[in-house]
C-alpha cells in the first residue's frame, strides 16, 4: 500500500492505494473512492455494476463529506482477480 500526504488549503488528507484479489467487502469511510479493474476477470460492485478489464468507477464527495459504505465486490471467471482502489481520507 502506498501513501501520500497532500496539503490542500487548510484541509489535510491522505491517499491510499489498496489492491483486492478475492470476493469480499471494500470499506470506504473516505471522501472519494475509485475502483479500477486491472485484472482479466470482470468484477461486480454491489451486485449491480460490472467493471471489465481496465474499466474504472470513481465516486467523489464534496469538501468535508465522508462516504460510509461497504461495497460488495465479486469476481467471476478463470483469469486474474485484481481490483485497485484509491481512497482519499481526511486526517
N, C-alpha and C positions, 0 to 999 in steps of 0.2 A: 504494500500500500504506500503510495506517495502522498506527501502532504506539503502544501504550500501555504504560507501565511501571507495574506494580502491585506493592505490597509486601504480602505475606500472612504475618503472623508473622515468621519468620526466613527464609522461602523467597521469593526474588525470581523473578518470571517476566515474560515479555513476551507480548503478544497480537498476532498478525499476521493481517491480512485479505488474502487473495490471490485474485484472480479468474482463472479459466481459460476459454478460449473455443475450444479445439481439443482433439482427441484426444491423449492422452499419459499421463504419469505424474505423480502428486502424491506427493511425498516427505513423510513425516510427521516423523520424528525429533523428537517432541514428547510432552508429557504427555497432551494431549487434542486432538482434531480434530473439527470439524463441517463437513459438506458441505451446502450449500443450493443447490438449482437455482432460480435466478431468471430463467432463460431460458425460451423457449417449447418448445424441444426436450427430449425425455427424455434423461437421461444415465445410463449404466450404469457401476456401480463394480465393478471386478474381475470382469467378465462374469457377475455374479450378481444384484446389487441394482439395480433401476431406480428412479430418482427422477424423478417427473413435475414439472411446473412448480409451484414453491412448496413442494415437499416437501424434507425435510432428514433427515440422519442424523448423530448425534453418537456418538463413541467416546471414552470418558473413562477415564483411568488413575487409580490411587490415588496419593497423595502420594509423590513420589520415583520413580515409574515413568516409563519412556520407551517410546513406540511407535516402532519402527524398521521401517517398511514403506513400500514404494512401491505406491500404489493406481493401477491402470489405470482411466482414465476414457474413455468412448466416447460421443460424442453421435450421435443419429440424428434425421433429419427435415430439413425445409427451412426451419425457423424460425430462432430466435436461440439460439446456444450461450452460456450464461453460468452457470458454476458458481462459487460463492463458498466458500472455505474459511476457517475461523477456527481458528488453531492457538495452543495455549498452550505456550510454550517456557520452560524454566528458564534462568537466567543461568549 
